[in-house]
Amino acid sequence: MNLHRQHNCAQHLVHHLCKEHMIERLISFNFLGVVDKVEGSLLFKAQNVDPHIQPFYSWILYTWYVTMVTIGIVS
């Protein structure tokens, strides 16, 4: 699978899991190789989606950062 397709699939998976409120599952996946795409996708949504409508992307992004720092994927 080429890199562009991996990034595209990762973005779709992230958005689907967020819409279905499956944040624990999202956090449990190993996105090795596409961590930057996942982070960028969550950041974009957190900045551009109404913060009063679920899913709450700012909360999801915060959870993502805390988890990634805790397991040592990002610093």
N, C-alpha and C positions, 0 to 999 in steps of 0.2 A: 504494500500500500504506500503510495507516495505521501510526502510530507504535507502537501496542501490538503489532501483528502483526510489525513489524520487530524489536522487542525480543524477542518470543517466538521468532522464527526464529533470531535471533543466539544466544540461549541454547541452543537445540537443536543448532545447528551447533557451538558451542563444546564442548558435552558429548559430541557424537558424535566430533569430532576428538580429544578427550582420550582417550576410551575406545579409540579405534583407534590410539592412540600416534602421532598425526600432528601433533605439536607444531610442527614447522617450518612446516607448511602453515598451522596456526592463526596463527602469528606473521606469516606472509606476507600475510594478508588485511588489507585496509583496512576497519576497522570504523567509519569516520567517521560520526558521528551516533548510534552505539550503543556507543561505547567504554566509557561508564559502566556499561552493562548487562553487557558482557563482563567488565569488571573485577569488578563486583559478583557475578556468577555464579561466577567463579573464586575470589573471596574466600570466598564462602559454602561452596563445596566444600572449600576448603583448611581451613576452620575446623570443618567438620562431618563429614568423611569420615575413616575410619580411616587414619592416616598410614603404616601398614605395608602397605597394599594398593594395588596399582597401579590406575589411574594415580596418580602422586604429585602431587596438586593443589598442594601447597606449592611444589614445584619448578617446576611449570607457571606458577604465579602469579609466582614470582620471575623466571622467564624472560620472562613478559609485561611485568613492570615494567621490567626492564633494557632490553628491546627498545623499549618505548614511550618511555622517557626518552631513549634513544639517538637515536631518529628525531624526537624533539621533540613527540610527541603529548601526553604528560603531563609534569609537572615534579616 
